[in-house]
Amino acid sequence: MDLAMRATSQPSSLSLIVSSYLADWRRWIGKMVSGYALAGGFMLIGAVSILVAIGVGVAAGFHAIELHYGIWTAYAAIGGAFALLGLLGLVIGRVLLARPAPHVPRGSRQAAMLKRAVAVPVAARLIATSRSGADTTTKALAAGAVILLAGWFAASRFRRRPDAIRDQQ
């Protein structure tokens, strides 16, 4: 019963690793969505401003012809300001969309956590087995497993470039 209570009170290492990786994915998706929403907002403002500029330009042209250059300067200034605002919004939106996308989470931090989660129980069982007086075959297999595990750690650590480790981002 104590084992059942302990199993329900502490989440397993695998579930912690999966939830950590899913949290990285949620942050990555959040960055992607917020970037596209910001760019889309600027482009929408730009498009609306250009439509307003066209409307003001048409009204200004009509009124200028009607009144022979009286109030036309005011309409041209308003239309020019909206056109400038619209073009500025479109350019800013395009620049935001041209930025490189954030990198997809690789899961290297979770792989390291998985390695540690596997190593600790194996070492604990090895220590418990060696104290209980296991036969020589079991001891040899356990020693081989420990050597393989240490080799796996070493190979995975030396295979990476030093600048590739960015778990703290």
C-alpha positions as CSV (number, residue, x, y, z in Angstrom):
1,M,0.0,0.0,0.0
2,D,2.9,2.4,0.7
3,L,4.2,1.8,-2.8
4,A,0.7,2.6,-4.3
5,M,0.6,5.8,-2.3
6,R,4.1,6.8,-3.4
7,A,3.2,6.1,-7.0
8,T,0.2,8.3,-6.9
9,S,1.8,11.2,-5.0
10,Q,4.9,11.6,-7.2
11,P,4.7,11.8,-11.0
12,S,6.9,9.5,-12.9
13,S,10.1,10.8,-14.5
14,L,8.7,10.1,-18.0
15,S,5.6,12.2,-17.4
16,L,7.8,15.0,-16.1
17,I,9.9,14.8,-19.2
18,V,6.9,14.8,-21.5
19,S,5.3,17.7,-19.7
20,S,8.6,19.7,-19.9
21,Y,8.8,19.0,-23.6
22,L,5.1,20.0,-24.1
23,A,5.8,23.2,-22.2
24,D,8.6,24.0,-24.6
25,W,6.3,23.4,-27.5
26,R,3.6,25.7,-26.0
27,R,6.2,28.5,-25.6
28,W,7.3,28.0,-29.2
29,I,3.8,28.0,-30.6
30,G,3.0,31.1,-28.5
31,K,6.0,32.9,-30.0
32,M,4.9,31.9,-33.5
33,V,1.3,33.0,-33.0
34,S,2.2,36.3,-31.4
35,G,4.6,37.1,-34.2
36,Y,2.1,36.4,-36.9
37,A,-0.7,38.3,-35.0
38,L,1.5,41.3,-34.7
39,A,2.5,41.3,-38.3
40,G,-1.1,40.7,-39.4
41,G,-2.2,43.6,-37.3
42,F,0.3,46.0,-38.8
43,M,-0.7,44.7,-42.3
44,L,-4.4,45.2,-41.5
45,I,-3.8,48.7,-40.3
46,G,-1.8,49.4,-43.5
47,A,-4.4,48.0,-45.8
48,V,-7.2,49.9,-44.1
49,S,-5.1,53.1,-44.2
50,I,-4.5,52.7,-47.9
51,L,-8.3,52.2,-48.5
52,V,-8.9,55.4,-46.5
53,A,-6.2,57.2,-48.5
54,I,-7.9,56.1,-51.7
55,G,-11.2,57.3,-50.5
56,V,-9.8,60.7,-49.4
57,G,-7.9,61.0,-52.6
58,V,-11.0,60.4,-54.7
59,A,-13.0,62.9,-52.6
60,A,-10.1,65.4,-52.8
61,G,-9.9,65.0,-56.5
62,F,-13.6,65.4,-56.9
63,H,-13.7,68.4,-54.7
64,A,-10.6,70.0,-56.2
65,I,-12.2,69.8,-59.7
66,E,-15.4,71.2,-58.3
67,L,-13.9,74.2,-56.4
68,H,-10.9,74.9,-58.6
69,Y,-8.1,74.5,-56.2
70,G,-9.6,75.9,-53.0
71,I,-9.8,73.2,-50.4
72,W,-7.9,70.7,-52.5
73,T,-4.7,71.2,-50.6
74,A,-6.3,70.1,-47.3
75,Y,-7.7,66.9,-48.9
76,A,-4.3,66.2,-50.5
77,A,-2.6,66.5,-47.1
78,I,-5.0,64.2,-45.4
79,G,-4.9,61.7,-48.2
80,G,-1.1,61.8,-48.3
81,A,-0.9,61.2,-44.5
82,F,-3.1,58.2,-44.7
83,A,-1.2,56.9,-47.7
84,L,2.1,57.3,-45.9
85,L,0.6,55.6,-42.8
86,G,-0.7,52.7,-44.9
87,L,2.6,52.2,-46.7
88,L,4.5,52.3,-43.4
89,G,2.2,49.7,-41.9
90,L,2.6,47.4,-44.9
91,V,6.4,47.7,-44.8
92,I,6.6,47.1,-41.0
93,G,4.3,44.1,-41.4
94,R,6.4,42.7,-44.2
95,V,9.6,43.2,-42.2
96,L,8.1,41.3,-39.3
97,L,7.0,38.4,-41.5
98,A,10.5,38.2,-43.0
99,R,12.1,37.5,-39.6
100,P,13.3,33.9,-39.2
101,A,11.0,31.7,-37.2
102,P,12.0,30.6,-33.7
103,H,13.7,27.2,-33.6
104,V,11.6,24.1,-32.9
105,P,12.4,22.7,-29.4
106,R,14.8,19.8,-29.9
107,G,14.2,18.0,-26.5
108,S,17.9,17.8,-25.6
109,R,17.1,18.9,-22.0
110,Q,14.5,16.2,-21.7
111,A,16.9,13.6,-23.2
112,A,19.4,14.5,-20.5
113,M,16.6,14.2,-17.9
114,L,15.7,10.8,-19.3
115,K,19.3,9.6,-19.1
116,R,19.5,10.7,-15.5
117,A,16.1,9.1,-14.7
118,V,17.4,5.8,-16.1
119,A,20.8,5.9,-14.5
120,V,19.7,6.5,-10.9
121,P,17.4,3.4,-10.6
122,V,20.0,1.2,-12.3
123,A,22.7,2.4,-9.9
124,A,20.4,1.9,-6.9
125,R,19.5,-1.6,-8.0
126,L,23.1,-2.4,-8.6
127,I,24.1,-1.3,-5.1
128,A,21.2,-3.1,-3.6
129,T,22.0,-6.3,-5.5
130,S,25.7,-6.2,-4.7
131,R,25.0,-6.0,-1.0
132,S,22.5,-8.9,-1.1
133,G,25.2,-11.3,-2.5
134,A,24.1,-11.9,-6.1
135,D,25.8,-14.6,-8.2
136,T,28.7,-13.7,-10.4
137,T,26.7,-13.7,-13.6
138,T,24.3,-11.1,-12.3
139,K,27.2,-9.0,-11.1
140,A,28.9,-9.2,-14.5
141,L,25.7,-8.2,-16.3
142,A,25.2,-5.3,-13.9
143,A,28.8,-4.1,-14.3
144,G,28.4,-4.3,-18.1
145,A,25.2,-2.3,-17.9
146,V,26.9,0.3,-15.9
147,I,29.8,0.5,-18.3
148,L,27.4,0.8,-21.3
149,L,25.5,3.5,-19.5
150,A,28.7,5.5,-18.7
151,G,29.8,5.1,-22.3
152,W,26.5,6.3,-23.5
153,F,26.8,9.4,-21.3
154,A,30.3,10.1,-22.5
155,A,29.5,9.5,-26.2
156,S,26.5,11.8,-26.1
157,R,28.4,14.5,-24.2
158,F,31.5,14.5,-26.5
159,R,29.5,14.2,-29.8
160,R,27.9,17.7,-29.3
161,R,29.6,21.0,-30.2
162,P,30.3,23.1,-27.1
163,D,28.1,26.0,-28.5
164,A,25.2,23.6,-29.2
165,I,24.2,23.4,-25.5
166,R,21.5,26.1,-25.0
167,D,19.3,24.6,-22.3
168,Q,19.1,27.9,-20.3
169,Q,17.2,29.9,-23.1
